[in-house]
Amino acid sequence: MASRGLAVLCVLVAGLGQVGSSDQAGREDLNPAALYPWRQRSSGGLSRVKRDWIIPPIRVLENSKQVPENLVQIKSDKIFTGEVIYKLEGPGVDQDPKNLFEIDDKTGWIRSMIPLDREKYRSFTLKAFALSPSGERLENPSTIEIVVLDQNDNRPNFSQKEFAGSVYEFSVPGTSVMSVTATDADDPTTDNAILSYSIIGQESIPLLRINKTMFGINNETGAIYTRDVGLDWEVVKGFRLKLQVADMSGMGLTSLANAVIHVTDINNNPPRFSPDQYTMSAVENKIDFVIGWVNATDNDEPGTGNWETKYTIAKGNPSRNFAIRTDPVTNEGILSVVKALDYESQEVYTLTLTVENVNPLSIKAPKNPVSSATVVVTVVNENEAPRFIKDPIEILVPESVDPGTVLASNIAYDPDNAKLKYDILRDPEGWLIINHETGEIAARKPFNVLSPHVKNNMYNAVIRVTDTDAGGISTTASLVITLWETNDFLPQLFPLMGTVCSESGRKTSGLFLTAVDEDLPPHAEPFTFHLQDMNVSANWTIIQVNETHAVLQPLVELETGEYAVTVLVTDSGTPSLSAYAQVNVTVCPCGKDGECKTEAAAIFGTRVGVSFIALLVIMASIALLLLLLLLAVAVGNCRRHHMKKGEGLLVGDSDEDIRDNILNYDEQGGGEEDENAFNIDLLRNPTDVGPLPISYYPPVSDYPDNLPSPSYPRKPPADPTDIEDFINDGLEAADHDPNIPPYDTALIYDYEGDGSLAGSLSSIASASSDGDQDYDYLNDWGPRFKKLANMYDPQHTNERREICTVVLQSVSPQSHLKPQWPYQSGVSSWRFL
């Protein structure tokens, strides 16, 4: 049926009914090279019985180069009056993967269009249709299956390029080492995928150590195993095998891979000392230092437990003065001293060492005894420090120990039998003394448990002992003295004076007494109180309140006055100590509150309700207020008297305009350093010297003596427009005045019109006090204002007040003259304070 000679088996399945001769005739007309999947026949012309063809799979060889290739032709045996069109649907046709097959719609031939790959698509299931030209289905769809036949077109592949495994040394033949695997993409149901493994090469690591074949492989499973004896890690460390796998049971395609097999060491070599005799030395009295190394060899693999060693001191170390450990890098044993050696006790030590592996020996190891070595250690003598027998030195003594009492002896010794010297390094109370040669410690004076250096009844000192050999090595130890408390202090009664109400029937009548004892329990309280004098006992009694207090009370009503009562107080020490004390008791009448009061205090307390002392304070306060009032009146009268006489205040006698006192002045004095330029005495008597300057006095020596001055204009005109004439007249008079400096220092006035914004200078006479003003800024105005700054210094307060008074008398509040600032050299100007 197919072009490549493949037969198609068609099986006709008969339906119900008989097949007539007409069926036979019809079958003879069919094309034997075609499939008839829709074949049908009628029976007796009355009915049709349907018969279907069961079509076997159509087999197509993969990788066929004859494409397109006719695979099979399908036909319908039904007689149609018109044309029949064949269609094919399914994967490979109109579904992915598309365009692998096609059908001739007129002839029904199914063709493969490209070579097929079984590893991608193993089979295809298609549906065939017989249609009329109008698209009407003439037959039911028929299923056609196409199977791709496999070819050996894929080599087998190992799962790894190189396999790794291991095997213990001295393994017996047949020991499983590892398995290798490979795969083939061809059909596993065919010989194309049947694989066969083999070893085609072997190399030892290192090379040429072993030449015989040591390993085999199962050709079907790929399991590698040992074939021969002789695997010794000390000889060979591993093997490199060359593997091959082939399909078709070893006759087909092949692939190669490598396998590396490591020989694993076993602990078959015990460590051995090399050498086994050592000599070392160690200095006495030192610890934690290395004295030497020992060596052991092991032929097993380094870095593993089969090679690592552990050393043991088997003999010669009863006091455990020595210890040994393993160097993890070199595997050597490090011997050290961990407990101080004493040359005087033992000079030489002989140690026996053993060595073994960390891992236990294999059963395949030789049965040899454990390796051992001998180490002889010589102790080196050195000058040792003295040693105390006990540190700290503990002593228990009573606090009242007698001076000179020996407290401790034989406290230290020297290992080298050197002569010793003893000292006390710390004794804050100076209670101890020590014999510098024997070290005998004695008490210098009695102890006191109440000392601040005694804590919890313990006193601490430090003792030093030094040998007298070269170097003078010393050692210190603590001396702890526990003081045993003794009853060495008498109890002291307190208080020694007090008051008692004269009414014996009062419940509160009595004096509370207590005692103080410097001893500590149990040598202090409880105290007992007694009255020893029989005569006193007839009038007084003492009642014990508790362990520390008692009450002294009169038995009868006593007269007011002073009484001396002798009381005996006893402590609880062993033995107990007693002390007599005289208590001075004042018996007096008491008020309602039970307190003793004087007669006067009682009277005031009942009638006035204020104590006598409070009354005295009130009366003294009233007298003090009256005295202050009289003093204020006297001071006021004195001040008014001086104001009337004009003494002490700068008040002028003239009733004229205060501007009559504005005077010209000269500014050619000695400058800031001229102390004569300002004379406050002139201001104190202005009537004696005539007109006064406002803020500056030139040196008196610069003026001609007793020359008459011209008449200056006294009052300005009422009309402000004439003020310029007033200034010119004053300037002309100043120019002809022989008592003033030359013209270059003449006063220059600047007329600025009326309505000055400067305001009235009467603010100088403000009621504000000088203390409200801060004039320190005058020191920042330069040397020209140094005098003014000095005047406003607190030391010149009175002088400044007098100058201000002169200014108020000399300057009119209505003046329209203002100073021309800044001051320029050679030009005079107004100066107002």
PANU-366310 format. One record per residue (C-alpha): x, y, z; residue in three letters. Coordinates in steps of 0.001 Angstrom, whole numbers, padded with zeros to 6 digits, always signed. Layout:
<nodes>
XYZALA;...
</nodes>
This chain:
<nodes>
+000000+000000+000000MET;+002767+002515+000886ALA;+005478+003539-001518SER;+008222+002108+000762ARG;+006660-001344+000724GLY;+004994-001225+004125LEU;+001836-003295+004223ALA;-001400-001911+005584VAL;-003601-004487+007234LEU;-007329-003791+006720CYS;-009781-005780+008771VAL;-013399-005616+007802LEU;-015800-005869+010662VAL;-019178-007188+009499ALA;-022347-005686+010859GLY;-025682-007258+011492LEU;-027316-009203+008610GLY;-026100-011366+005784GLN;-023725-010325+003058VAL;-025238-011045-000396GLY;-023693-011645-003715SER;-023985-008006-004448SER;-021568-007311-001565ASP;-019060-009649-003076GLN;-019417-007989-006426ALA;-019023-004579-004879GLY;-015842-005548-002992ARG;-014278-006764-006220GLU;-014589-003241-007579ASP;-012608-001639-004700LEU;-008988-000438-005116ASN;-006794-002745-003009PRO;-004189+000062-002534ALA;-006676+002343-000787ALA;-008325+002403+002594LEU;-012094+002467+002770TYR;-012915+003663+006217PRO;-016559+004512+005360TRP;-017590+001369+003476ARG;-021369+000670+003615GLN;-023857-001842+001912ARG;-027650-002303+001629SER;-029378-005638+002269SER;-032326-006720+000006GLY;-032805-003161-001073GLY;-034897-002542+002009LEU;-032290-001423+004576SER;-028606-000454+004942ARG;-026196-002110+007319VAL;-023071+000031+008271LYS;-019656-001562+008283ARG;-016448+000260+009545ASP;-012786-000400+008836TRP;-010439-000728+011858ILE;-007331+001048+010537ILE;-003990-000034+012122PRO;-001405+002703+012944PRO;+000536+004030+010004ILE;+004271+003676+010724ARG;+006729+006269+009434VAL;+010480+006056+009839LEU;+012077+009128+011471GLU;+014718+011187+009712ASN;+013418+010125+006258SER;+015061+012135+003501LYS;+012360+011332+000851GLN;+009979+014175+001480VAL;+007284+014839+000662PRO;+006402+011163+001020GLU;+003025+009523+000408ASN;+002012+007607+003460LEU;-001513+006289+002799VAL;-004576+006995+000616GLN;-008098+007051+002013ILE;-011341+006644-000009LYS;-015034+006307+000563SER;-016823+003313-001072ASP;-020063+005218-001196LYS;-021298+006082-004689ILE;-021855+009801-004999PHE;-023388+011594-007886THR;-020974+014473-007358GLY;-017348+015143-006374GLU;-015908+013999-002974VAL;-013462+016267-001132ILE;-011126+014827+001563TYR;-009927+016820+004596LYS;-007448+016047+007437LEU;-007316+017654+010904GLU;-005191+017279+014045GLY;-001629+017812+015419PRO;+000842+018005+012601GLY;-001740+019373+010168VAL;-003652+022372+011418ASP;-002497+022135+015050GLN;+000985+022475+016553ASP;+003280+021276+015295PRO;+001731+022421+012022LYS;+002546+021518+008424ASN;+004069+018096+009103LEU;+001347+016294+007103PHE;-001114+017146+004349GLU;-003864+015360+002355ILE;-004746+015570-001336ASP;-008381+016663-001163ASP;-009244+014936-004444LYS;-007292+011688-004252THR;-007134+011264-000446GLY;-003341+010716-000297TRP;-001767+011611+003111ILE;+001832+012824+002819ARG;+004660+013702+005258SER;+006107+017098+004369MET;+009356+017194+006401ILE;+011569+014562+008090PRO;+010165+013530+011459LEU;+012069+013279+014796ASP;+010861+010586+017128ARG;+012649+012177+020094GLU;+010305+015160+019665LYS;+007043+013560+018442TYR;+006489+009867+018861ARG;+002994+009662+017230SER;+000167+011723+015722PHE;-003591+011155+015926THR;-005512+012701+012982LEU;-009143+012780+011823LYS;-010140+012319+008152ALA;-013326+013785+006623PHE;-015206+013065+003330ALA;-017150+016196+002267LEU;-019317+017276-000625SER;-018288+020335-002632PRO;-020776+022299-000568SER;-019006+021228+002634GLY;-021604+018681+003692GLU;-020238+015680+005539ARG;-020752+012596+003422LEU;-019343+010224+006020GLU;-018600+010315+009760ASN;-014983+011386+010650PRO;-012465+008581+010763SER;-009391+008447+013110THR;-005952+007827+011635ILE;-002865+007295+013891GLU;+000647+007837+012572ILE;+003551+006306+014601VAL;+007164+007516+014091VAL;+009634+004652+014040LEU;+012955+005133+015931ASP;+016406+005184+014444GLN;+019691+004986+016413ASN;+020470+008621+015920ASP;+021374+009575+019555ASN;+024578+008747+021381ARG;+024350+007714+025022PRO;+025514+010445+027456ASN;+027099+010075+030913PHE;+025327+012094+033603SER;+028705+013663+034601GLN;+031906+014390+032782LYS;+033862+013212+035794GLU;+032715+010995+038624PHE;+034341+010944+042067ALA;+034428+008167+044617GLY;+036521+006762+047416SER;+037560+003436+048809VAL;+039353+002533+052037TYR;+042840+001207+051741GLU;+043282-002536+052042PHE;+039726-003147+050814SER;+039071-006727+049661VAL;+038201-007496+046039PRO;+034542-006985+045188GLY;+034164-003945+047466THR;+031682-001528+045914SER;+033260+001848+045183VAL;+030721+003921+043236MET;+028206+003832+040356SER;+028103+005768+037097VAL;+025025+006441+034975THR;+024288+007372+031371ALA;+021140+008032+029298THR;+020105+007554+025639ASP;+017353+009599+023973ALA;+016396+006810+021557ASP;+013404+004519+022009ASP;+014017+002544+025209PRO;+012014-000360+023809THR;+014548-000880+021074THR;+018210-001857+021004ASP;+018993+001729+020209ASN;+018738+002568+023952ALA;+020273-000569+025499ILE;+023540+000623+027086LEU;+026753-001152+028031SER;+029484+000268+030397TYR;+033194-000504+030349SER;+036556+000728+031785ILE;+038965+001383+028970ILE;+041818+002973+030959GLY;+043399+003243+034482GLN;+046080+005573+035957GLU;+047400+005569+039534SER;+047888+008733+041608ILE;+050891+009246+041768PRO;+051611+007745+038379LEU;+053047+004281+037915LEU;+052642+003286+041547ARG;+050362+000335+040655ILE;+050099-001171+037145ASN;+047651-003978+037662LYS;+043938-003522+037071THR;+042445-002625+040407MET;+038814-001891+039439PHE;+036020-003403+037384GLY;+032565-002195+036276ILE;+029202-003883+035771ASN;+028463-003338+032063ASN;+024731-003126+032621GLU;+024413-001107+035897THR;+027630+000948+035813GLY;+028651-000127+039361ALA;+032433+000103+039913ILE;+034097-002353+042336TYR;+037586-003449+043407THR;+039107-006357+041493ARG;+042395-006918+043278ASP;+044198-006401+046624VAL;+047002-003929+047290GLY;+045253-000600+047945LEU;+047649+001100+050371ASP;+047286+004844+051071TRP;+050966+005099+051973GLU;+051734+003817+048414VAL;+049001+005216+046208VAL;+046604+008055+046934LYS;+044034+007320+044200GLY;+043182+006241+040626PHE;+041861+007904+037483ARG;+039623+005647+035337LEU;+038523+006186+031740LYS;+034928+005033+031213LEU;+032942+004214+028043GLN;+029228+003649+027433VAL;+027757+002295+024145ALA;+024169+001704+022974ASP;+022851-001296+021056MET;+024356-003464+023837SER;+027811-002073+023255GLY;+027743-002257+019470MET;+026333+001145+018700GLY;+027214+004732+019416LEU;+029616+005482+022330THR;+030501+008243+024824SER;+033413+008711+027284LEU;+033802+009994+030871ALA;+036318+009925+033728ASN;+036107+008577+037254ALA;+038511+009605+040050VAL;+038706+007191+042956ILE;+040470+008336+046142HIS;+042059+005822+048434VAL;+040992+006668+051999THR;+043515+006247+054761ASP;+042756+004045+057743ILE;+044569+004293+061069ASN;+046911+001435+060501ASN;+050085+003237+061623ASN;+050515+004038+065338PRO;+052607+007126+066228PRO;+056208+006584+067343ARG;+058507+008841+069427PHE;+061533+010083+067575SER;+063784+010329+069579PRO;+062639+008693+072790ASP;+065079+010385+075259GLN;+064917+014091+076260TYR;+066675+016319+078812THR;+065117+019614+079986MET;+065418+022166+082821SER;+062870+024271+084744ALA;+063286+027211+087107VAL;+061668+026799+090481GLU;+058771+028934+091716ASN;+057424+029716+088234LYS;+054300+028398+086578ILE;+052713+028307+083130ASP;+055903+028269+081071PHE;+057144+025814+078431VAL;+060249+023781+079190ILE;+060525+021782+075918GLY;+059050+019874+072979TRP;+058880+016145+072146VAL;+058303+014682+068687ASN;+056349+011675+067393ALA;+055900+010537+063782THR;+052851+008938+062129ASP;+052642+007694+058543ASN;+048907+008177+058264ASP;+047299+011074+056388GLU;+048261+014455+058019PRO;+045470+016599+059327GLY;+043182+013679+060105THR;+042413+011934+063354GLY;+044515+009028+062141ASN;+047581+011299+062206TRP;+046827+013596+065123GLU;+048446+012567+068352THR;+047756+013008+072040LYS;+050507+012821+074634TYR;+050244+011590+078210THR;+052570+011837+081212ILE;+052369+008266+082387ALA;+054904+008385+085263LYS;+056933+010799+087364GLY;+054298+013491+087889ASN;+052542+012647+091182PRO;+051953+016288+092209SER;+050864+017232+088684ARG;+053576+019863+088353ASN;+053855+019184+084602PHE;+051390+019103+081707ALA;+051736+018280+078025ILE;+049619+019287+075046ARG;+049754+018741+071263THR;+050732+021393+068741ASP;+047924+021141+066133PRO;+050247+022186+063301VAL;+053401+020208+063913THR;+051853+017362+065951ASN;+054617+017829+068548GLU;+054136+017539+072282GLY;+054642+020753+074317ILE;+055766+020110+077892LEU;+055174+022892+080463SER;+055200+023535+084204VAL;+051742+024235+085621VAL;+052589+024046+089320LYS;+055613+025721+090882ALA;+058631+023516+091482LEU;+060723+023695+094635ASP;+064427+023071+094320TYR;+064730+022469+098042GLU;+062090+019733+097873SER;+063140+017936+094655GLN;+065964+018731+092255GLU;+065276+016248+089394VAL;+062109+014818+087858TYR;+062037+011807+085491THR;+058914+011755+083359LEU;+057631+008912+081167THR;+055550+010017+078184LEU;+053279+007971+075931THR;+051681+008868+072603VAL;+048658+007599+070660GLU;+046326+008765+067903ASN;+043109+010665+068390VAL;+041284+007965+066388ASN;+041539+004377+067543PRO;+043813+002033+065596LEU;+042318-000079+062849SER;+042108-003814+063265ILE;+044397-004019+060249LYS;+047168-002148+062121ALA;+050131-004113+063423PRO;+049962-005188+067042LYS;+052848-003112+068411ASN;+053130-001715+071985PRO;+052401+001939+072638VAL;+055414+004133+072007SER;+056955+005888+075044SER;+059727+008397+075794ALA;+061702+009489+078873THR;+062153+013141+079840VAL;+064579+014179+082603VAL;+063752+017613+084077VAL;+066358+019375+086239THR;+065057+022036+088642VAL;+067102+025263+088656VAL;+067520+026899+092054ASN;+066928+030654+092500GLU;+066781+033103+095372ASN;+063228+032738+096597GLU;+061151+035236+098455ALA;+060302+034547+102094PRO;+057000+032869+102712ARG;+054415+033432+105393PHE;+053074+030358+107083ILE;+049566+031833+106823LYS;+048259+034651+104741ASP;+046296+036363+106147PRO;+047577+036024+109700ILE;+044496+035847+111918GLU;+044639+036702+115642ILE;+041878+036863+118276LEU;+042685+039157+121230VAL;+040686+041092+123836PRO;+040467+044808+123223GLU;+041828+045537+126704SER;+045038+043608+126049VAL;+047988+044740+128146ASP;+050839+046523+126359PRO;+053685+044163+125577GLY;+051474+041111+125218THR;+052782+038831+122433VAL;+050107+038376+119787LEU;+051860+036193+117154ALA;+055254+034622+116514SER;+056961+032323+113989ASN;+054933+033805+111158ILE;+057300+033334+108160ALA;+060296+031395+106864TYR;+062758+031556+103970ASP;+063034+028563+101586PRO;+066743+029325+101107ASP;+067268+029587+104867ASN;+068290+033217+104566ALA;+068162+035636+107475LYS;+064875+037573+107578LEU;+063896+041070+108567LYS;+060358+041967+109639TYR;+058490+045291+109313ASP;+055007+046633+109840ILE;+053879+048396+106670LEU;+050416+049415+107804ARG;+049199+050001+111357ASP;+046864+053057+111241PRO;+046272+053145+115007GLU;+049856+052318+116009GLY;+048689+049472+118234TRP;+051357+046973+117168LEU;+055097+046486+117568ILE;+057205+043817+115839ILE;+060608+042324+116538ASN;+062586+042997+113336HIS;+064665+039832+113701GLU;+062237+037231+115042THR;+058975+038595+113652GLY;+057294+038435+117051GLU;+054227+040726+117063ILE;+053174+042358+120352ALA;+050657+044966+121494ALA;+052052+048473+121867ARG;+048954+049772+123692LYS;+045398+048646+124439PRO;+043007+048357+121530PHE;+039737+050219+121124ASN;+036939+048508+119309VAL;+035320+051888+118644LEU;+038193+053000+116411SER;+037142+054031+112880PRO;+039706+051549+111553HIS;+037891+048658+113228VAL;+035217+047186+110974LYS;+033048+044374+112297ASN;+035422+044029+115265ASN;+038334+043403+112882MET;+041490+045486+112651TYR;+043722+045110+109566ASN;+047468+045598+109367ALA;+050156+044631+106816VAL;+053376+042809+107706ILE;+056445+042637+105440ARG;+059291+040163+105616VAL;+062524+040570+103623THR;+065469+038238+103207ASP;+068951+039673+103668THR;+070501+037894+100677ASP;+071537+039736+097539ALA;+068453+041229+095963GLY;+066512+041578+099192GLY;+063314+039908+098034ILE;+060339+040692+100233SER;+056838+039362+100771THR;+053833+040917+102478THR;+050896+039411+104314ALA;+047748+040768+105913SER;+047346+040706+109672LEU;+043692+040473+110701VAL;+043102+041067+114415ILE;+039645+040196+115653THR;+039021+042182+118821LEU;+037253+040441+121646TRP;+034964+042941+123333GLU;+035626+043436+127068THR;+033818+045477+129667ASN;+036315+048250+130186ASP;+034116+051394+130257PHE;+031949+052551+133177LEU;+028342+053451+132458PRO;+027660+057214+132590GLN;+024372+058506+134013LEU;+022452+061105+132024PHE;+021083+063726+132683PRO;+022813+064993+135823LEU;+020288+067731+136498MET;+016576+068326+136047GLY;+013314+069520+137590THR;+010580+067732+139491VAL;+007151+069100+140449CYS;+006685+069688+144159SER;+003244+068026+144107GLU;+004022+064409+144769SER;+000617+063265+143607GLY;+001189+064320+139973ARG;+001471+061469+137582LYS;+004103+063307+135519THR;+006207+064204+138537SER;+009628+062642+138116GLY;+012966+062889+136250LEU;+013765+060379+133503PHE;+017297+058967+133740LEU;+019317+056871+131304THR;+022940+055742+130934ALA;+025585+055769+128205VAL;+028241+053065+127919ASP;+031073+053132+125351GLU;+031247+049353+125417ASP;+029415+047278+122859LEU;+026840+044597+123660PRO;+026749+042499+125743PRO;+028800+044759+128012HIS;+026442+047754+127937ALA;+022666+047662+128407GLU;+020527+046599+130124PRO;+021351+049023+132947PHE;+020163+048890+136570THR;+019600+052013+138673PHE;+019752+052150+142509HIS;+019679+054698+145356LEU;+022451+053859+147814GLN;+021915+056489+150537ASP;+019271+055401+153068MET;+018410+058983+153961ASN;+017752+059742+150300VAL;+015678+056581+149928SER;+013218+057925+152531ALA;+012275+060874+150281ASN;+013092+059542+146795TRP;+012606+056397+144822THR;+013853+055227+141423ILE;+011650+053097+139191ILE;+013091+050994+136303GLN;+011173+051765+133092VAL;+012997+049512+130618ASN;+016505+048202+129970GLU;+017949+051675+129456THR;+015719+054142+131363HIS;+014459+054781+134905ALA;+012391+057510+136629VAL;+013539+059382+139751LEU;+010468+060418+141754GLN;+009889+061960+145224PRO;+008032+059805+147711LEU;+006671+062738+149717VAL;+005737+066318+148937GLU;+008971+068260+149106LEU;+009599+071903+149568GLU;+010780+073848+146566THR;+014527+074027+146275GLY;+017647+072154+145137GLU;+018282+068511+146053TYR;+021321+066302+145399ALA;+020454+062636+144839VAL;+023194+060004+144405THR;+022308+057251+141907VAL;+024241+054036+141249LEU;+024076+052733+137646VAL;+025364+049273+136723THR;+025912+047722+133230ASP;+025485+044089+132168SER;+029115+043301+131364GLY;+031148+040392+132623THR;+032236+041391+135137PRO;+029736+044222+135509SER;+030885+047767+136192LEU;+029065+050370+138285SER;+029351+054124+138661ALA;+027941+056654+141144TYR;+026536+059907+139865ALA;+025012+062883+141666GLN;+021824+064184+140128VAL;+020907+067787+140956ASN;+017118+067973+141130VAL;+015158+071227+141303THR;+011784+070869+143060VAL;+009399+073611+142031CYS;+005661+074249+141621PRO;+004266+073218+138261CYS;+001510+074597+136085GLY;-001302+072767+134417LYS;+001001+071488+131727ASP;+003210+069915+134394GLY;+006232+072162+133714GLU;+008116+073927+136459CYS;+007566+077748+136369LYS;+008677+080779+138352THR;+006195+082884+140322GLU;+006230+085808+137902ALA;+005776+083546+134880ALA;+002872+081890+136601ALA;+001167+085198+137279ILE;+001555+086391+133681PHE;+000500+083060+132344GLY;-002779+083117+134282THR;-003815+086783+134021ARG;-002440+088070+130724VAL;-001856+085016+128679GLY;+001562+086308+127472VAL;+004897+085117+128812SER;+007203+087537+130568PHE;+009885+087296+127888ILE;+007362+088071+125163ALA;+006185+091114+127094LEU;+009741+092400+127348LEU;+010219+092015+123580VAL;+007052+094014+122857ILE;+008079+096837+125173MET;+011569+097022+123675ALA;+010090+097217+120162SER;+007848+100160+121104ILE;+010775+102041+122626ALA;+012864+101499+119496LEU;+010113+102875+117243LEU;+009792+105991+119403LEU;+013557+106537+119227LEU;+013565+106276+115437LEU;+010673+108743+115169LEU;+012482+111317+117316LEU;+015645+110892+115244LEU;+013738+111507+111992ALA;+012192+114721+113340VAL;+015571+116017+114481ALA;+017185+115339+111099VAL;+014358+117175+109302GLY;+014664+120242+111455ASN;+018417+120401+110938CYS;+018045+120224+107170ARG;+015507+123065+107079ARG;+017768+125213+109260HIS;+020676+124885+106831HIS;+018523+125638+103799MET;+017383+128909+105315LYS;+020964+130026+105936LYS;+022056+129052+102385GLY;+024805+126772+103642GLU;+025672+123660+101812GLY;+023385+124399+098803LEU;+024288+126321+095643LEU;+021365+128768+095664VAL;+022111+132225+094211GLY;+021081+135488+095988ASP;+020132+137335+092788SER;+016512+137620+091780ASP;+017441+138458+088249GLU;+017135+136079+085328ASP;+019171+132993+086002ILE;+020968+133620+082742ARG;+022792+136451+084515ASP;+025103+133779+085862ASN;+026187+132405+082455ILE;+029846+133373+082183LEU;+032492+133275+079523ASN;+035398+130974+080003TYR;+038724+130206+078433ASP;+039660+126815+077120GLU;+043383+127261+076863GLN;+044119+125452+080076GLY;+046550+122645+080542GLY;+044280+120041+078937GLY;+043243+116804+080543GLU;+046314+116627+082729GLU;+045857+120154+084193ASP;+044517+119493+087650GLU;+044389+123218+088430ASN;+041916+123927+085658ALA;+039022+122829+087837PHE;+038593+124121+091364ASN;+035452+123099+093143ILE;+036163+125551+095936ASP;+035383+128414+093559LEU;+031926+126977+093049LEU;+031325+126720+096766ARG;+031694+130582+097090ASN;+030497+132040+093785PRO;+029956+135531+095255THR;+033669+135894+096045ASP;+034993+135381+092509VAL;+032289+136884+090337GLY;+030875+135061+087312PRO;+031475+131309+087204LEU;+032080+129104+084195PRO;+029718+126184+083645ILE;+031952+123207+083084SER;+035576+124260+082777TYR;+038054+126541+084531TYR;+041220+127693+082738PRO;+044447+127907+084710PRO;+044531+130992+086930VAL;+048089+131683+085950SER;+046984+132316+082319ASP;+044850+135344+083217TYR;+046028+138983+083831PRO;+045561+139995+087439ASP;+042965+142617+088522ASN;+041996+143885+085010LEU;+038474+145321+084637PRO;+036131+143413+082358SER;+033656+145159+080022PRO;+029960+145105+080691SER;+028280+142094+079095TYR;+024628+142223+077962PRO;+022516+140875+080816ARG;+019142+140250+079217LYS;+018233+139299+075658PRO;+015496+141242+073883PRO;+011965+140006+074165ALA;+011705+139499+070406ASP;+013497+136339+069356PRO;+014542+137979+066064THR;+016899+140270+068002ASP;+018775+137347+069528ILE;+021474+137702+066888GLU;+022228+141253+068071ASP;+022424+139950+071605PHE;+024980+137343+070562ILE;+027035+139862+068581ASN;+027100+142263+071526ASP;+028295+139502+073786GLY;+030966+138474+071267LEU;+032228+142056+070924GLU;+032441+142453+074665ALA;+034336+139175+074895ALA;+036796+140281+072225ASP;+037688+143401+074269HIS;+037794+141599+077592ASP;+041445+141453+078785PRO;+040613+138602+081176ASN;+039787+136011+078460ILE;+041995+134066+076039PRO;+042854+135346+072546PRO;+040349+135617+069730TYR;+040938+132137+068383ASP;+039123+130742+071405THR;+036233+133183+071291ALA;+032783+131791+071958LEU;+030779+131075+068864ILE;+027013+130981+069163TYR;+024692+129431+066680ASP;+021172+130801+066439TYR;+018763+128079+065410GLU;+015490+129993+065654GLY;+012629+129599+068071ASP;+010698+126475+068960GLY;+013773+124361+069734SER;+013175+120638+069894LEU;+015766+120354+072643ALA;+013193+121029+075321GLY;+013784+122607+078669SER;+017018+122146+080557LEU;+014982+122182+083711SER;+015000+118384+083465SER;+018374+118605+085128ILE;+016519+119529+088271ALA;+014370+116410+087952SER;+013297+114668+091103ALA;+015039+111524+089943SER;+018001+110579+092047SER;+021537+110292+090786ASP;+021453+106640+091659GLY;+018949+106072+088816ASP;+021452+107262+086184GLN;+024376+105362+084713ASP;+027131+107742+083601TYR;+029736+105129+082687ASP;+029240+105923+079013TYR;+030975+109308+079557LEU;+034266+107390+079758ASN;+033755+106348+076117ASP;+033452+109927+074768TRP;+037149+110622+074607GLY;+039609+112786+076515PRO;+037453+115938+076126ARG;+034887+114481+078496PHE;+037295+112988+080987LYS;+036634+115789+083498LYS;+032896+115359+083114LEU;+033215+111620+083586ALA;+035259+112175+086737ASN;+032601+114555+088081MET;+029962+111864+087665TYR;+032095+109309+089390ASP;+030419+108107+092649PRO;+033359+109620+094553GLN;+032382+113138+093381HIS;+028635+112941+093997THR;+028434+115986+096255ASN;+030576+118096+093894GLU;+028377+117112+090939ARG;+025236+118133+092806ARG;+026711+121637+093468GLU;+027688+122053+089782ILE;+024193+121077+088658CYS;+022794+123712+091022THR;+025010+126404+089418VAL;+023856+125308+085960VAL;+020198+125574+086942LEU;+020862+129111+088131GLN;+022780+130047+084994SER;+020762+128594+082106VAL;+017285+129735+081095SER;+014795+126991+080335PRO;+013530+129167+077487GLN;+016950+129534+075873SER;+017132+128770+072167HIS;+020893+128328+072288LEU;+022199+124874+071695LYS;+025780+123642+071773PRO;+027525+123331+068452GLN;+028899+119746+068350TRP;+031376+118361+067863PRO;+033867+120616+069529TYR;+036670+121742+067188GLN;+040095+122902+068224SER;+040392+126673+068531GLY;+036646+127252+068726VAL;+034713+127944+071906SER;+031189+126676+072299SER;+028436+126389+074873TRP;+028787+123521+077253ARG;+025782+122275+079167PHE;+025890+119440+081624LEU;
</nodes>
